[in-house]
């Protein structure tokens, strides 16, 4: 794979669920959306169920499905942080328990 450019600096993004879809409500960025190939890393943190053991490692194997979470993020950042989700050539995603939220890292891949 070619050289990797620095990650796109996003100062703030607010996501909201509207009409059953995750949408970008507010964003602030340092430049225009990426136009070339990109790599995306997604880290989803979900609230730990009260029934989960306190002392033993528990994996987030319940709904929502990781692929559906990733698709929602890709749909919501298209035309805002990236021009088209077809330009994503590499994606990694994790789902775990913790303070609820998502961390999205988009890295432009230099040709």
C-alpha positions as CSV (number, residue, x, y, z in Angstrom):
1,X,0.0,0.0,0.0
2,X,1.2,3.6,-0.7
3,X,2.2,6.3,1.7
4,X,-0.4,7.4,4.2
5,X,-1.3,11.1,4.6
6,X,-2.1,12.6,8.0
7,X,-5.7,11.9,9.2
8,X,-8.3,14.5,8.4
9,X,-8.7,16.8,11.3
10,X,-12.3,17.1,12.4
11,X,-12.9,19.5,15.2
12,X,-16.5,18.5,16.0
13,X,-19.2,16.2,14.7
14,X,-22.6,15.8,16.1
15,X,-24.7,12.8,15.0
16,X,-28.4,12.5,15.5
17,X,-31.0,9.8,14.6
18,X,-33.8,11.3,12.5
19,X,-36.5,9.2,10.9
20,X,-34.6,6.0,11.8
21,X,-31.4,7.1,10.1
22,X,-28.1,8.4,11.6
23,X,-27.4,11.8,10.2
24,X,-24.6,14.3,10.7
25,X,-26.2,17.3,12.4
26,X,-23.3,19.6,12.8
27,X,-19.6,19.5,11.7
28,X,-16.6,21.7,11.7
29,X,-13.6,20.7,9.6
30,X,-10.3,22.1,8.5
31,X,-10.8,21.5,4.7
32,X,-13.1,20.1,2.0
33,X,-14.2,16.4,1.9
34,X,-11.6,13.8,0.9
35,X,-11.7,13.1,-2.9
36,X,-9.3,10.2,-3.2
37,X,-9.0,6.7,-1.6
38,X,-9.4,6.6,2.2
39,X,-9.1,4.3,5.1
40,X,-11.6,4.5,7.9
41,X,-11.3,3.2,11.4
42,X,-14.4,3.0,13.6
43,X,-14.5,2.4,17.4
44,X,-18.0,2.0,18.8
45,X,-18.6,2.0,22.5
46,X,-22.0,0.8,23.8
47,X,-23.4,0.9,27.4
48,X,-22.7,-2.3,29.3
49,X,-25.8,-4.2,30.2
50,X,-26.6,-4.3,33.9
51,X,-26.8,-8.1,33.7
52,X,-23.2,-8.3,32.5
53,X,-20.6,-9.7,35.0
54,X,-18.6,-7.1,36.8
55,X,-15.2,-8.9,37.1
56,X,-15.1,-10.9,33.9
57,X,-14.4,-9.6,30.4
58,X,-17.6,-9.3,28.5
59,X,-17.8,-8.9,24.7
60,X,-20.4,-6.8,23.0
61,X,-22.1,-9.6,21.2
62,X,-25.6,-8.2,21.3
63,X,-27.4,-5.9,18.9
64,X,-26.8,-3.6,17.2
65,X,-24.7,-5.4,14.6
66,X,-21.3,-4.0,13.9
67,X,-21.9,-4.0,10.1
68,X,-25.1,-1.9,10.5
69,X,-23.3,0.6,12.8
70,X,-20.5,1.0,10.2
71,X,-22.9,1.4,7.4
72,X,-24.8,4.2,9.3
73,X,-21.5,6.1,9.9
74,X,-20.5,5.7,6.2
75,X,-23.9,7.0,5.0
76,X,-23.8,9.9,7.4
77,X,-20.3,11.1,6.5
78,X,-20.7,10.8,2.7
79,X,-20.7,14.3,1.0
80,X,-19.5,15.8,4.3
81,X,-16.2,14.2,5.2
82,X,-15.8,12.1,2.1
83,X,-17.2,12.7,-1.4
84,X,-18.5,9.1,-1.9
85,X,-18.4,6.0,0.3
86,X,-17.1,4.1,-2.8
87,X,-13.7,5.7,-2.2
88,X,-13.3,3.8,1.1
89,X,-10.7,1.1,0.2
90,X,-10.0,-0.1,3.8
91,X,-12.2,-0.2,6.8
92,X,-11.7,-1.5,10.4
93,X,-14.4,-1.5,13.0
94,X,-14.6,-2.5,16.7
95,X,-17.5,-2.7,19.1
96,X,-17.1,-2.8,22.9
97,X,-18.6,-1.7,26.1
98,X,-17.8,1.6,27.6
99,X,-18.9,5.3,27.7
100,X,-21.3,5.3,24.7
101,X,-20.0,6.9,21.6
102,X,-18.1,6.4,18.4
103,X,-14.6,7.5,17.3
104,X,-14.2,7.9,13.5
105,X,-10.7,8.2,12.0
106,X,-10.5,8.9,8.3
107,X,-7.0,8.7,6.7
108,X,-6.3,9.7,3.1
109,X,-4.3,7.2,1.2
110,X,-1.7,8.8,-1.0
111,X,-1.5,7.5,-4.6
